[in-house]
Amino acid sequence: MTILKFLHTPILKRLDIFKDTKGKSGVYCWINLLNGKYYIGSGVELNNRLNDYFQDWYYKDRANLVIVRAILKYGLGNFALVILDFTENEDTLSREQYWLDELKPEYNILKTAGRRPSKGFKHSTESIELIRQKALGRKHSEEVRKAMSDNRKGENGSFFGKTHSEETKANLRDIALNRTNKPRPGIEVEVLDLKTNQTVIYDSIRDAVKGLNTHLSTLFRREQKDIKKPFRGRYVITIKRS
């Protein structure tokens, strides 16, 4: 069954993500909540693959990836995570290819599943065609079709996709943007400098990251673990989520 688990604030739900994806293979999607653009990826060990996005090293080592640059630009807090598919190991690439063809994600430069520029790996023409045929040949059962028609929406709920790609894209973006075309305002971050006793209020987490010369994942990790100790022994950071 193709269930889309939608997480508006994945950085705060890392444990849930780990539990839901541990020991599973699958396909995931990042959606930029500010502009509705997508990235599709997959992993045979899905929990490990998704965990990369919460690690500082990943943003250094994978700086050439469009999705990495987008997350650094907009902040992970402005992205939603969708689990598109849980798969058998051997079906993971074919399902990734299915969603690449279905959604045509803007953040994926390479349109063939399994091709990773950082690894220098390329499929042969025959294997690419095999992946595509396998993706196109998969049929939904009547039970799944019925479930898909329910089109459940809501944060952390499930959303069953439609078979038509444009409808699927429209519905995903509709959920991601909360049925509005207005961009979400940035999340204010208050930083108290204990040395100077001055307080700076940043308009967004991304601005705070730049101002503090740190990494996005560092601030999110401090927030998730509710770390009260001043950052670098000097800065008291308060992320003002409504």
Buried (B, 14 or more C-beta within 10 A) or exposed (E): EBBBBBBBBBBBBBEEBBEBBEEBBBBBBBBBBBBBBBBBBBBBBBBEBBBBBBEEEBBEEBEEBBBBBBBBEBBBBBBBBBBBBBBEEEBBBBBBBBBBBBBBBBBBEEEBBBBEEEEEEBBEEEEBEBBBEBBEEEEBEEEBEEBBEEBBBEEEEBBBBBEEBEEBBEBBBBBBBEEEEEEEEBBBBBBBEEEEEEEBEBEBBBBBBEEBEBBBBBBBBBBBEEEEEBBEEEBBBEBEEE
